[in-house]
């Protein structure tokens, strides 16, 4: 009697288990790549919004009282920069994508 007849489903079961293992590994890798991409986007937005706040603080020095929205270059589509000066109080609000940063000085 050959060993093939004693375990006819062993190879099929092993193949199915290996396919399931590969599917789980592939799902884990896909989730990790998606997380890394999302974190990269968030960090890029955070860096851009911080640079906009710094630029806004520079623009606000010597600016007359009032609220102003700063025109940004087309490369920063979806971004905004607003400066509000009232005496010594300066408020700068920058937004890039889903990230918003607000800085108030002189209170």
Helices and strands as residue ranges (DSSP letters): H 3-6, H 10-60, E 66-70, G 74-76, E 79-86, E 89-96, E 99-105
